Every structure is written in C-alpha cells, then in structure tokens.
Amino acid sequence: MGPTLLDALNVRVIGTGKKYLVFSHGLGTDQSVWSRILPYFRTHYKIILYDLVCAGSVNPDYFDFRRYNCLDAYVDDLLNILDSLGVERCYFVGHSLSSMIGILAAIRRPQMFVKLILIGASPRFLNDKDYHGGFEASEVEKVFIAMEANYAAWVNGFAPLAVGADVPAAVREFSRTLFNVRPDISLFVSRTVFNSDLRGVLGLVKVPCCIIQTAKDVSVPTSVARYLKEHLGGRSTVEMMDVEGHLPHLSAPALLANHLTRALSR
C-alpha cells in the first residue's frame, strides 16, 4: 500500500470527549452513513470514523481480492487503525458486516474493547438445519446473478427493501453509496459475508455486547438477535427498535441515537 492505512481508509478523529468511540459501517455504505448520528456524541467522545476497504469512497486499487477473501483482513485493518492512533480502550459501534468484524476483533484483543454495540448483526446470514439466518443458499445465488447481470437495476431494487421504511431520502442515500462501490468488489464482499459463519466463536467474546435490532429487517430476522444474546460469551443485552429496515442510522437516526446513548451508558 502506498499511502498509510489511515490515509487509504479515510480515517478521521472528531469530537472533544475523553473516551474513544469507533463507528464502523456496513457493506454498501461508507462513514457518511453516520453523519446524522455524530452530533449526539461528538461532545462526549473522541469519535473514530473510517471506511472499510470495500467502500466506494476508497480507491478500489487498495482492494486486494486475495487478502480480503475472509473477514480476518478487515479485523487486521481495524486493529491496525486503533494501534496507529494509540487507542488502548474504546467503545465499538458496528453495523451489519462491521458487527462481524467487531466480534472477531474483540476475540483477538478483548482488552481493547469496553463494549460492542452491534446494529443489524448476524453471525451467519444463511439458514442452517436448526438455525434461521434469513436466507436460503439458492436465493442468495439468484441475488449474485442479478448483481452480476445488471448492478444498477439490482441497486434500484435492493435499496428500498434494505431501508425498509418509507424514508425516500434514506433510500436515495443508500443507493448513492451502493452505486459508488465497484460492482465486482460489491459482489465479492457479498459472497465473503454470506460464506462467513461466526456461530462457533461467539462464546469466545467476553466483552459486554448490546445488540440493536429493528422490528423488521429484510436481512436479519429478530430470532438472530435472540440467538446472539444466548450464544455470546460475555454479558449481552438486546435493544429492539420499533422501526423497520436494516439501516436505522439512515432511516431513524434520532431514535437510533437514543438507543446508542442508553447502550453506552450501561
């Protein structure tokens, strides 16, 4: 990598508080997805923002298909950022893909994380014999075919489903960041996520966790939040949000900020 990781992944530190708070976004978005959440926290925390290497705001030349074929490389990036910034302890807020990254990072470096707050989290998106992840493998394969055949058409169909709520501005914003991701990278990372299964390691997480789950999420059934609570190794709580959709930080930022405030204060 030519520039430093901090430059390549657009790392920013904002806010005037003493405690560190990391916001890590999901697939198809970038750090801008948090913009309406930040005002609630910037006076109380030093907020660390960065873009995952698969974000459309990152130079796609940095996306090494061999390296990022599993979640561990994303965990390396997160821990390298925190080490580079000299962070010893932080709160971590991760959405979707980043909730998986946070879980793995906390297993590797438990002393670094005060608490994980996991939004729209899932240890495995595919159904299994006694596990309901929300997707059949055959359905997912159809999604991949649609992404490959006509990415723009897929985005236009998927964005309203994912946002789930009748918030046109949120659909527009999610569509914008999805379009920014190069289609081959979007497809590759989607495959990586759907091939991931963290169920076997959840018991190794000893850091306290708060799972924030919306009432209806096209990507994550509410039963998955209960599954996480039962199987994570540390003390964990579930906060149900009375809204629909996989992206409450876009569709209901004020309500999500309330839940985050509560989770951070406990």
N, C-alpha and C positions, 0 to 999 in steps of 0.2 A: 504493500500500500504506500503510495507516495505521501500524501498528507497524513497527519496524525489521525488516529481514530476519532479524536474529539472533533476535528475539522470535518472528516469524512461523514460522520453521522450527525453533524449539525448540533452538537451538544451545547446547551445553554444552561446557565445557572441564574435564576432570578429570585427575588424576594429578600426579605430582611430578617427572617427568623433565625433562630439558632439551630433548630433540628432540620435534618435533611429529609426531603420528601421527593421520591422519584415517581414520575408519571411515565409509563411505558405503554405505547399504543398497540392496537391490533393490526392484523393484515388488512390492507386496502385503505389504511389511513396513514397519517403522519402526526407529528407532535401538535400540529394546528388543531387537531380534534379536541384538545384540552382547553382551547383558548377561552371558552366561556366558563370554565371551572376555576381557572387560575386566580381571578380576583378574590375568590373566597379564602384563599390560602396564602397569598404572597406576603401578607404582613406577619404571618405566624411561622412560616417555614422558609428555608432555602430550598427552592424547587429545582430539581434537575430534570431537564427535558432533553430527549434525544430522538432521533429517527432510527427505526430498525433499518438494517441494510437493504431490506426489500421495499422500503418506502419509495414512492415516486419522486420524493424530494431529494433522494440520494443519487449520486452519479451511478448509473447501472453498471459501469465498469468495475465498481467495487464488489459487485455480487459474484462471488466465486461459486459456481454451481457444485463443484466438488466439496468445498468446505461447508456450504450451508445446506447439505443434504440431510442434516439432522438438527435437533434443537440445541445440542451442546454448543455449537458455534455461536448461536445467539446469546447463550449464557456467558460464554467467554467474552463477547463484546460488552455485555452489561457489567460484568465484574472488572474488566479492563478499564471501562469508563470510571467506575467508582474508585478504583485504585489510583487512576491518573489524577482524579480530583482530590485524593487524600481523604475520602469518606471512610469512616470506620463503622458508623452505625446509621441506618436510615429506615424510614418507612417506605414501603413499595406499593404503588398502585399499578396493577397491570390489567389490561383489557384483553380478553379472548386469547389469542396466541401469546401475548405477554404474560398472561396469568400462568401459562405453562412454563414460560421462561423463568418467572419469579419462583415458582415451586422448585424447579431444578437448581436455581441459584441459591435458594435457602437451604437446600440439602447439602450443597457444596460448601457454603460459607454461612452456617447458621448464626454465627456471632455478629454478622454484618447487618442482619435484618431485625428490627424491633418488631415489625408486624407486616404481614402481607394482606393487602386488600385486593380481592380478585373479582373483577367485574365480567359477567358473561363467561365464566370459566368452565372448562371441561377437561377432564383427564383423557377422554377418548370420545371423538365425535361419532364413531361408527357403532352401531348396535353389535352386541355380542350375545351369546346364548342366554345369559341371565342379567344382561346389562342393557339398558335403553339409552344409547347415546344420541339418538335422534335421526340417524341416517343409515340406510342400507347401502352396502358397497355398490350395488347396481345403480342406485340413484346417483351416488357421487360420481360414478364413471360417466353418467349422462351429463352431469354438470361440467366435467372436464372436457367432454366432447364439444359441448356448447361454447365453453370459453375459447377453445382452440379454433372452432369454426368461425365465430364472429364475436370477438371480445366486446365490442361496443354494444351489440344487441344484448349480450349477456349482462353487462353492467346495467343497462337500462331496465332490464327485468329484475335483476337481483337487488339493486339498491333500495327500491321501495319495500321489498319483502324484508330485507335486513333491518331497515329503520323501523318498520312495523307500525309506527304511529303516524297519524295524519299530520305530519310536520313537513310541508314541502321544502322549506329551507334546509332541513336536515338531510332530506333525500338529495337535494342539489349538491350539498357539501360533500356527502359521502360519495356521490357519483364523481365529483371533481377529483377527489383523491384516488379513487379506484382507477379512473381513466389515466391518472398520472403514472401508475405502475405499468412498467413494460409488460405486455401480455404474457410473454414466455416466463418472466420472473413470477408473475401472479399465479400462473398455473403450477409452476414448480413448487412454490411455497405452499400453495393449497394442497398439493399432493403430500408434501412433507408433514403438514399439520394433520391431514386425515390418516396418514400412516403412523402417527405417534400414539403411544399408549402409555400413560403415566400411572395407570392404576396400581401397578406393582410397587411403586416407590412412594406413594402418598404417605405411608406410615413412617417414612424417614423424615418427614417435615415436622420439626419440633417447634418451629416459630409459630406464635399465635396468628390465626388467619381469620379474616372476615370475608365471607362470600356474599357478593351483592348480585342478586338475581331479579330480573324483571318478571312480571306475572306471565308474560307470553313472549317467548323468544324463538324465532324460527330456527335458530342454530343450536340452542341449548334448552332441553326440557327442564322443567322445575325439579324433576326427580334427580337430575345430575347434581344440583346444589345440595340436596339431601345426601347423596352418595359421597360427595366431597366432605361434608361435615362429619359423616360417620367414619371415613377412612383416613383423613389427615391425622398425622401423629400428634400434633400439638392441640392446644385449645382452639376451637373454631366456632364461629357463630355464622348464622345466615341472616342477611337483611333482605327482605322481599320488597321490591319497588312496585308500587301499584301503577305501573305503566307497561306498555308493550314495546317490544323491539330489542335488538341486540346492541344498540348504540345509544344508551341513555345520556351519555355525555354530549351527544348532538341533539337529541330529541327532548330531553328533560334535564338540562344542566343544573338548574336551581335545586330541583328535588334530589338529584344525584349528589350535589354538594352537601346537602343536609345529611344524607346517609354517610358520606365520606367523613364529615365532621364528627358524627357520632362514632364511627368506627375508629377514628384516630384518637378519640378522647377516652376510649375504654381500655 
